[in-house]
Amino acid sequence: MFQAKDPEGLAAWYETGLGVSRVPTSYNEAPWRQEAGPTVNFRVRDLDAMAARLRASGIVVDIDANAYPNGRFAHLQDPEGNRIEPWEPAG
């Protein structure tokens, strides 16, 4: 969790840019769920595709040139400056 100057705008950015659905407003709505498996950072299926999509919208994404035993990582900031470290698991 973190605070936002523009919660609605930031929620829209996360939904559009990273596929994270908004916080439910009632108990009848399902919360966002990630795929089963270990959680290290923000897990993504295709780091290169995600980076390309975000770069096309003007977001600076730095992909780590190293491939680690547990996968690949990138670094970026959301529109309010919160750091995000996407992770594409190995294999």
Helices and strands as residue ranges (DSSP letters): H 7-18, E 42-43, H 47-56, E 61-63, E 71-77, E 83-84, E 86-89
